[in-house]
Amino acid sequence: MNSIISVGMLAAGYVFTTAFTFSIYYTGKKLLLNTEAHNRRMIARVINEQKSSVWLVVDSIEIEIPMESLKANDIIAVKAGETILADGFVSSGNGLVDQQVLTGESIPVEKRVGEQVFAATVLVAGKMQIRVVKSGKDTIAAHIEEMLKHTVDYKTSVQSKGEELSERVILPTLALSIVAFPLAGPLGALAVLYSYVGYDIRFYSPLSMLNYMKVAHENDILIKDGRTMELLQNVDTVLFDKTGTLTLAQPSVRHIHPCQGYKKKDILEYAMIAEHRQTHPVAKAILSKAEEYNLTYAESDDVIYEVGYGIKVKIGKDLIRVGSERFMKMEKVKIPSDIERLISESHSQGYTLVMVGKNSNVVGGLELQTLIRPEVNAIVKRLKEIKKDIYIISGDHEEVTRKLAKDLEIENYFAEALPEEKANIVDQLQKQGKNVCFIGDGINDSIAMKKATVSISLSGSSQIATDTADILFLDGSLISLPVLFDLSEDINRNLKVAMASAVVPGMLNIGSVFIMRSGIIGAVFVDLTGFAFGFINGYMPLMKYNNGLVVS
């Protein structure tokens, strides 16, 4: 169509007009490509800043190195509870690998020497060494490219509908041009062809969305896919994971409760040895407390990590378990009466008790205190004002979760939820007709995040969570959540204006050809007016939010 119009205009002698209009069109196209390139660089920079490290095996010694320093054929060590960060083949050891994030299957798969393992999966039992197939830089580059593929190479629903319309009107536009020829002459027929709406639709919508994504990033919000903001308009339910999302990422060890004749230092040392390679909030709290006691860890002989329950390690001839009451009961570890009383007391006060078992008996507990994020109360209030249903989901005990929900004046909550149950709860809510926004930060949240309508995570969360999330809050807080919903509504209004800027001038031109017998000059004038509106609308986000997003 483009060629037909340009040839027709040149044949009619409108050389300057042809050059002028098409130079404006291609200048706009160049600006769109520049904006897209800027967004690609911006997203690549953010992904690179999400630092990760691996344990490189050199002469039987494990050394922690940055992911980007990893080379092809290097050997890395992975232990239970750790995420496998690179594709490769098992060179020694064996274990059970949770591949649910890739396959959707909740049952871990046993991996032995010579078998392939994949990045983003989790080793839940055993330990292994993996010969990687790509360098760290290649792995990161591939990761960035894959994410960019889903980030800037998208079409909003408004744009998709517009392009579908543009495809459908090609033949009708040609037919109307033929009809216009005897009524309005060759210039009228050319004016009808010039009114084809396909070009502008492909330009205005992406320009607007890319500039909104740029504004969001400048305000510490990384939107990985523009379609997410359209989906966010339909969200009526916000599902918060408790630990690390509503509460600060790392709890603190409030008290150590030994029993059976053990000392506080013994209990903390057992927990530290079990958790020293883990990255979840409870492990960090235990390791932080161990530093206060100046404890140093020894490598355990064997590790089994039960996702959502706890961890067990072999220290010499002793089997140490660290985890929840449910984990101890599942493992048939005897819980003394004084610890039973302590469980009830801790939960009634909103604290979490992590138990430490040695062989067949619980020998102590660590009482953890989590603090609610300072911004959460205001966010909950604002979400209620904009008519969002709010739920809390937690793997923690019923009483602890209920107390948090009461403190935040949230009516709905799910307690003692296992990782697979979190995904089922999202399914359950969606079957009730709800559009769910899931906000989480842990390995355990990744499947639920994939199933949600929109998923959000915070900078500093687990790598799987930040990779899976559609939106990432780069400042590590929830403060931008309310304004994100406001921004999605603004985007919707802007995209409607973009559609009108593309379609209305064409309709006016065709109408004026048949009613007023107007020619190509009038069509060019109307089209350039529409182009100006579409161009200004596309850059409106940068002008409107020049001083930043206003947090509600």
RARAKA-V227795 format. One record per residue. SS is DSSP state (2 for helix, 1 for strand, 0 for the rest). Layout:
BEGIN
SS ; SS
END
This chain:
BEGIN
0 ; 2 ; 2 ; 2 ; 2 ; 2 ; 2 ; 2 ; 2 ; 2 ; 2 ; 0 ; 0 ; 0 ; 2 ; 2 ; 2 ; 2 ; 2 ; 2 ; 2 ; 2 ; 2 ; 2 ; 2 ; 2 ; 2 ; 2 ; 2 ; 2 ; 2 ; 2 ; 2 ; 2 ; 2 ; 2 ; 2 ; 2 ; 2 ; 2 ; 2 ; 2 ; 2 ; 2 ; 2 ; 2 ; 2 ; 2 ; 2 ; 0 ; 0 ; 0 ; 1 ; 1 ; 1 ; 1 ; 1 ; 1 ; 0 ; 0 ; 1 ; 1 ; 1 ; 1 ; 1 ; 1 ; 2 ; 2 ; 2 ; 0 ; 0 ; 0 ; 0 ; 0 ; 1 ; 1 ; 1 ; 1 ; 1 ; 0 ; 0 ; 0 ; 1 ; 0 ; 0 ; 0 ; 0 ; 1 ; 1 ; 1 ; 1 ; 1 ; 1 ; 1 ; 1 ; 1 ; 1 ; 1 ; 0 ; 2 ; 2 ; 2 ; 2 ; 0 ; 0 ; 0 ; 0 ; 0 ; 1 ; 1 ; 1 ; 0 ; 0 ; 0 ; 0 ; 1 ; 1 ; 0 ; 0 ; 0 ; 0 ; 1 ; 1 ; 1 ; 1 ; 1 ; 1 ; 1 ; 1 ; 1 ; 1 ; 1 ; 0 ; 0 ; 0 ; 2 ; 2 ; 2 ; 2 ; 2 ; 2 ; 2 ; 2 ; 2 ; 2 ; 2 ; 2 ; 2 ; 2 ; 0 ; 0 ; 0 ; 0 ; 0 ; 0 ; 0 ; 2 ; 2 ; 2 ; 2 ; 2 ; 2 ; 2 ; 2 ; 2 ; 2 ; 2 ; 2 ; 2 ; 2 ; 2 ; 2 ; 2 ; 2 ; 2 ; 2 ; 2 ; 2 ; 2 ; 2 ; 2 ; 2 ; 2 ; 2 ; 2 ; 2 ; 2 ; 2 ; 2 ; 2 ; 2 ; 2 ; 2 ; 2 ; 0 ; 0 ; 0 ; 2 ; 2 ; 2 ; 2 ; 2 ; 2 ; 2 ; 2 ; 2 ; 2 ; 2 ; 2 ; 2 ; 2 ; 2 ; 2 ; 2 ; 2 ; 2 ; 2 ; 2 ; 0 ; 0 ; 1 ; 1 ; 1 ; 0 ; 0 ; 2 ; 2 ; 2 ; 2 ; 2 ; 2 ; 2 ; 0 ; 0 ; 0 ; 0 ; 1 ; 1 ; 1 ; 1 ; 1 ; 2 ; 2 ; 2 ; 2 ; 2 ; 1 ; 0 ; 0 ; 0 ; 0 ; 1 ; 1 ; 1 ; 1 ; 1 ; 1 ; 1 ; 0 ; 0 ; 0 ; 0 ; 0 ; 2 ; 2 ; 2 ; 2 ; 2 ; 2 ; 2 ; 2 ; 2 ; 2 ; 2 ; 2 ; 0 ; 0 ; 0 ; 0 ; 0 ; 2 ; 2 ; 2 ; 2 ; 2 ; 2 ; 2 ; 2 ; 2 ; 2 ; 2 ; 2 ; 0 ; 0 ; 0 ; 0 ; 0 ; 0 ; 0 ; 0 ; 0 ; 1 ; 1 ; 1 ; 1 ; 1 ; 0 ; 0 ; 0 ; 1 ; 1 ; 1 ; 1 ; 1 ; 1 ; 0 ; 0 ; 1 ; 1 ; 1 ; 1 ; 1 ; 1 ; 0 ; 2 ; 2 ; 2 ; 2 ; 2 ; 2 ; 0 ; 0 ; 0 ; 1 ; 0 ; 0 ; 2 ; 2 ; 2 ; 2 ; 2 ; 2 ; 2 ; 2 ; 2 ; 2 ; 2 ; 2 ; 0 ; 0 ; 0 ; 1 ; 1 ; 1 ; 1 ; 1 ; 1 ; 1 ; 0 ; 0 ; 1 ; 1 ; 1 ; 1 ; 1 ; 1 ; 1 ; 1 ; 1 ; 0 ; 0 ; 1 ; 0 ; 0 ; 0 ; 2 ; 2 ; 2 ; 2 ; 2 ; 2 ; 2 ; 2 ; 2 ; 2 ; 0 ; 0 ; 0 ; 1 ; 1 ; 1 ; 1 ; 1 ; 0 ; 0 ; 0 ; 0 ; 2 ; 2 ; 2 ; 2 ; 2 ; 2 ; 2 ; 2 ; 2 ; 2 ; 0 ; 0 ; 0 ; 0 ; 1 ; 1 ; 1 ; 0 ; 0 ; 0 ; 0 ; 2 ; 2 ; 2 ; 2 ; 2 ; 2 ; 2 ; 2 ; 2 ; 2 ; 2 ; 2 ; 2 ; 0 ; 0 ; 0 ; 0 ; 1 ; 1 ; 1 ; 1 ; 0 ; 0 ; 0 ; 2 ; 2 ; 2 ; 2 ; 2 ; 2 ; 2 ; 2 ; 2 ; 0 ; 0 ; 1 ; 1 ; 1 ; 1 ; 1 ; 0 ; 0 ; 0 ; 0 ; 2 ; 2 ; 2 ; 2 ; 2 ; 2 ; 0 ; 0 ; 1 ; 1 ; 1 ; 0 ; 0 ; 0 ; 0 ; 0 ; 0 ; 0 ; 2 ; 2 ; 2 ; 2 ; 2 ; 2 ; 2 ; 2 ; 2 ; 2 ; 2 ; 2 ; 2 ; 2 ; 2 ; 2 ; 2 ; 2 ; 2 ; 2 ; 2 ; 2 ; 2 ; 2 ; 2 ; 2 ; 2 ; 2 ; 2 ; 2 ; 2 ; 2 ; 2 ; 2 ; 2 ; 2 ; 0 ; 0 ; 0 ; 2 ; 2 ; 2 ; 2 ; 2 ; 2 ; 2 ; 2 ; 2 ; 2 ; 2 ; 2 ; 2 ; 2 ; 2 ; 2 ; 2 ; 2 ; 2 ; 2 ; 2 ; 2 ; 2 ; 2 ; 2 ; 0 ; 0 ; 0 ; 0 ; 0 ; 0 ; 0 ; 0
END
